[in-house]
Amino acid sequence: MKIILDAMGGDNAPEAVVKGAVAACREFGEEILLVGREAEVKACLAACGAENEPRITVVNASEVVTMEDDPATACRRKKDASMTVALTMLKNGEGDAVVSAGSTGALLTGATLIVKRIRGIRRAAMGPVLPNGGRGVLLIDCGANVECTPEYLLQFAYMGAFYAERILGCENPRVALLNVGAEDTKGGELQKETFALLKAAHEAGRINFIGNAEGSDLLTGKMDVLVTDGFSGNVMLKTVEGAAKFMFRQLKGVFYSSTKNKLAALAIKKDLSGMKAMLDPSEVGGTAMLGIAKPVIKAHGSSDDRAIYNAVRQAIACAKADVAGAIENNIEYMKLEKEN
């Protein structure tokens, strides 16, 4: 298996990307293709003592997609950008998955235009996995599609269920719809129409729809997949991230407020570290772009080497599980109208 990495994407590229790639290569034994400015990438490999690693290949790309570039045109204008070259290689079958910590908008647009969506999928969606005390919960969509139709959300539900089953190991994943209340009649037209579609899919035995869920239910373990439009999903994701940072900041203040509390903190240091790791984006890896014909993983822009390592792990899992194939094989149940 070959995993293609955008070596120039992210705030800490190429050092963190290369270091994470080397660690992943040595741990998982898969081939890594590092796409970027050859001299810079090779210098980083030398610094890691991996300049002669036979399973790592450097592919030269002279340009870089930056955060200042227009996402809609970046990959078109920068044909030799590391992100563009990586996606083109994936399209051409030169690798099994792409990982990039670069611009989210550019990566999504590039994946859609170059790799293409699965035929019949109206919009690709981003599905981060959040902690819930178990295997995690997939939030889909988290920002790729601000405005959605009921058909989009129906497809998100199916795609999320396939991912939860094949990657998270959830048997018969529980799918819920984000709403302002748990009652069946809650929400606006989008939520009501989507509810009816998901209920029909449930009654047909194609999806395990458990009904509406409120934002407070996200991390409780009540569901495996939470479906929503990208606007609401992004607001929820950023709220969870902000709440986690606030909580740890407050806990730190409490534990450092007195000698007694410092001793208490020392006694539970290991447990606190485990809790912090569970909420650390570096341990999750990245966010899968579901609906794209081949696996594309978006790592966080501030990814360190540990985050890249885990994003590669996630990419390997997605490629082996063939989530895209499962979506493609069930596309007839995911469309409201037949294509012309």
C-alpha positions in Angstrom: 0.0 0.0 0.0 1.2 3.5 -0.8 0.2 6.6 1.1 0.7 10.0 -0.5 1.6 12.9 1.8 1.4 16.6 0.9 4.8 17.3 2.5 4.4 21.1 2.3 0.9 21.4 3.8 0.3 22.7 7.3 1.9 25.2 9.7 4.8 22.9 10.6 5.6 21.6 7.2 7.8 20.1 6.0 9.6 19.1 9.2 6.6 17.7 11.1 5.1 16.0 8.0 8.4 14.2 7.2 9.0 13.2 10.8 5.5 11.9 11.2 5.8 10.1 7.9 9.0 8.4 8.9 7.5 7.2 12.2 4.4 5.9 10.4 6.5 4.1 7.8 8.6 2.4 10.4 5.5 1.4 12.5 3.1 0.3 9.8 5.5 -0.9 7.1 3.6 0.8 4.3 5.2 2.8 1.5 5.1 6.6 1.8 5.3 9.1 -1.1 6.4 12.5 0.1 5.3 15.2 -2.3 7.0 18.6 -2.0 10.1 20.6 -2.7 12.7 17.9 -3.1 15.7 19.6 -1.4 13.7 20.7 1.6 12.0 17.3 2.1 15.3 15.4 1.7 17.0 17.6 4.2 14.2 16.8 6.7 14.7 13.1 6.0 18.4 13.4 6.6 17.6 15.1 9.9 15.5 12.1 10.9 18.2 9.6 9.8 15.9 8.3 7.1 17.5 9.5 3.9 18.1 5.9 2.8 14.7 4.5 3.9 13.7 2.3 0.9 9.9 2.6 1.6 9.9 6.4 1.4 10.0 8.2 -2.0 10.3 11.9 -2.6 8.2 13.3 -5.4 9.3 16.9 -6.4 6.7 19.6 -6.5 7.9 23.2 -6.8 4.8 25.1 -5.6 2.8 25.3 -2.4 -0.9 26.0 -1.8 -1.0 28.6 1.0 -3.8 29.7 3.3 -3.9 33.0 1.3 -4.7 31.2 -2.0 -8.3 31.2 -3.2 -9.5 27.7 -2.3 -11.7 27.5 -5.4 -8.8 28.1 -7.8 -5.7 27.1 -6.0 -5.2 23.7 -7.5 -6.1 24.9 -11.0 -3.6 27.8 -10.9 -0.9 25.9 -9.1 -0.5 22.8 -11.2 2.9 21.9 -9.6 1.8 22.5 -6.0 2.4 19.6 -3.6 -1.3 19.3 -2.9 -2.3 19.3 -6.6 0.4 16.8 -7.5 -0.6 14.5 -4.6 -4.2 14.5 -5.6 -3.3 13.9 -9.3 -1.2 10.9 -8.2 -4.1 9.5 -6.3 -6.4 10.0 -9.3 -3.9 8.2 -11.5 -3.6 5.2 -9.2 -0.1 6.0 -8.0 -1.1 5.7 -4.4 -4.0 4.4 -2.2 -4.8 7.5 -0.2 -3.8 11.2 0.3 -3.0 13.0 3.6 -2.7 16.8 3.7 -2.6 19.4 6.5 -2.9 22.2 4.0 -5.9 24.5 3.3 -9.2 22.7 4.0 -11.0 24.5 1.2 -8.3 23.9 -1.4 -8.1 20.2 -0.4 -11.8 19.7 -0.7 -12.1 21.6 -3.9 -9.0 19.8 -5.3 -10.3 16.4 -4.3 -13.7 17.1 -5.9 -12.2 18.4 -9.2 -9.2 16.1 -9.5 -10.1 12.8 -7.7 -13.8 13.4 -8.2 -16.8 12.5 -6.1 -18.4 9.0 -6.2 -20.9 9.0 -9.0 -24.3 9.9 -7.5 -22.9 11.6 -4.4 -24.2 15.2 -4.5 -21.6 16.7 -2.1 -18.5 15.4 -0.3 -18.7 15.8 3.5 -16.2 16.1 6.3 -16.6 13.7 9.2 -14.4 14.2 12.3 -14.5 11.6 15.1 -15.1 13.1 18.5 -14.6 11.3 21.9 -17.6 9.9 23.7 -16.2 7.5 26.1 -16.3 4.6 23.6 -15.3 4.2 20.0 -16.1 7.8 19.3 -18.9 9.6 17.4 -18.7 10.8 13.8 -20.0 14.3 13.2 -21.0 14.8 9.6 -20.8 17.4 8.1 -18.5 19.7 10.0 -18.2 22.6 7.5 -17.8 21.5 3.9 -21.5 22.3 3.1 -23.0 25.3 4.8 -26.3 25.0 2.9 -27.8 21.5 2.5 -30.8 19.7 1.1 -32.5 16.7 2.6 -30.9 14.5 0.0 -27.4 15.8 1.1 -28.2 14.9 4.7 -29.5 11.5 3.7 -26.3 10.8 1.9 -24.3 12.0 4.9 -26.1 9.6 7.1 -25.3 6.6 4.9 -21.6 7.7 4.4 -21.2 8.2 8.1 -22.8 4.8 8.9 -20.4 3.0 6.5 -17.4 4.8 8.1 -18.5 4.1 11.6 -19.0 0.4 10.8 -15.8 -0.1 8.9 -13.4 2.2 10.7 -14.8 2.6 14.2 -15.9 -1.0 14.4 -19.5 -0.1 15.3 -21.9 -2.9 14.5 -25.2 -1.5 13.1 -24.2 2.1 13.8 -26.8 4.3 15.5 -27.5 7.4 13.4 -29.1 10.5 14.8 -30.1 13.8 13.3 -29.1 17.0 15.0 -32.1 19.1 16.0 -33.4 21.6 18.5 -35.3 18.8 20.3 -35.7 15.1 20.5 -39.3 15.1 19.4 -40.1 13.9 15.9 -41.9 17.1 15.0 -39.0 19.5 15.9 -36.9 21.6 13.6 -37.3 23.5 10.3 -38.2 22.2 6.9 -34.7 20.8 6.3 -34.8 18.8 9.6 -38.4 17.6 9.1 -37.9 16.4 5.5 -34.6 14.7 6.4 -36.2 13.0 9.4 -38.8 11.5 7.1 -36.1 10.3 4.7 -34.1 8.7 7.5 -37.1 7.1 9.0 -38.0 5.5 5.7 -34.5 4.2 5.3 -34.7 2.8 8.8 -38.0 1.1 8.1 -36.5 -0.4 5.0 -33.7 -1.9 7.1 -30.9 0.1 5.4 -29.9 2.3 8.3 -30.2 2.3 12.1 -31.9 5.7 12.6 -32.6 6.5 16.2 -34.3 9.8 15.7 -33.4 13.4 16.6 -30.7 14.4 19.0 -29.8 17.7 20.7 -26.3 19.1 20.9 -25.9 18.0 24.5 -26.2 14.4 23.4 -23.1 14.4 21.1 -20.6 13.1 23.6 -22.9 10.9 25.7 -22.4 7.7 23.8 -26.1 7.6 22.7 -25.2 7.5 19.0 -22.3 6.6 16.6 -23.1 9.1 13.9 -24.6 12.6 14.2 -25.9 14.1 10.9 -26.2 17.8 10.3 -25.6 20.6 7.8 -22.1 22.0 7.7 -22.9 25.3 9.3 -24.4 23.7 12.4 -21.8 21.0 12.5 -18.9 23.5 12.3 -20.4 25.6 15.1 -20.8 22.4 17.2 -17.3 21.2 16.5 -15.7 24.5 17.4 -17.8 24.8 20.6 -16.7 21.3 21.7 -13.0 22.2 21.1 -13.4 25.5 23.0 -15.2 23.9 25.9 -12.4 21.3 26.2 -9.7 24.0 26.3 -11.7 26.0 28.9 -12.2 22.9 31.0 -8.5 22.0 31.1 -7.5 25.6 31.7 -9.9 25.7 34.7 -8.6 22.4 36.0 -5.0 23.6 35.8 -6.0 26.7 37.8 -7.6 24.5 40.5 -4.7 22.1 40.8 -2.1 24.8 41.0 -4.0 26.9 43.5 -2.6 25.3 46.7 0.0 22.7 47.9 -2.8 20.3 48.8 -4.3 20.5 45.3 -0.8 20.1 43.7 -0.4 16.9 45.6 -3.8 15.7 44.4 -2.9 16.5 40.9 0.3 14.5 41.2 -1.7 11.5 42.4 -4.0 11.5 39.4 -1.5 12.8 36.8 -1.6 9.6 34.8 -5.4 9.7 34.6 -5.4 13.3 33.6 -2.9 12.7 30.9 -5.1 9.9 29.5 -8.1 12.2 29.5 -6.2 15.0 27.8 -4.9 12.5 25.1 -8.5 11.5 24.4 -9.3 15.1 23.5 -6.1 15.8 21.7 -6.5 16.3 18.0 -3.0 14.9 17.5 -4.2 11.5 18.7 -7.2 11.4 16.4 -5.3 11.9 13.2 -7.4 13.8 10.7 -10.9 14.2 9.2 -12.0 11.9 6.4 -13.5 13.6 3.3 -16.4 11.2 2.7 -17.9 11.0 -0.8 -14.6 11.3 -2.7 -13.9 8.4 -4.9 -10.6 7.6 -3.1 -9.5 8.2 0.5 -8.5 11.8 1.3 -7.6 12.7 4.9 -7.4 16.3 6.1 -5.0 16.7 9.0 -5.2 19.7 11.2 -3.4 22.7 10.0 -1.3 22.9 13.1 -0.5 19.2 13.0 2.8 18.0 14.7 4.6 14.8 13.8 2.3 12.8 16.1 -0.8 14.1 14.3 0.7 13.2 10.9 1.6 9.8 12.1 -2.0 9.2 13.2 -3.4 10.7 10.0 -1.3 8.2 8.0 -2.7 5.4 10.3 -6.2 6.6 9.5 -5.5 6.8 5.8 -4.3 3.2 5.8 -7.4 2.1 7.6 -9.7 3.9 5.2 -7.9 2.4 2.2 -8.0 -1.1 3.6 -11.7 -0.9 4.7 -12.7 0.5 1.3 -15.3 2.9 2.7 -15.6 4.5 -0.8 -16.5 1.1 -2.2 -19.2 0.6 0.3 -20.7 4.0 -0.5 -20.6 3.3 -4.2 -22.2 -0.1 -3.8 -25.2 1.4 -2.0 -25.6 4.6 -4.0 -29.0 3.5 -5.4 -30.5 3.9 -1.9 -28.9 7.3 -1.4 -30.5 9.3 -4.3 -33.9 10.9 -4.5 -33.8 11.3 -8.2 -32.2 9.2 -10.9 -29.3 10.9 -12.8 -29.9 11.8 -16.4 
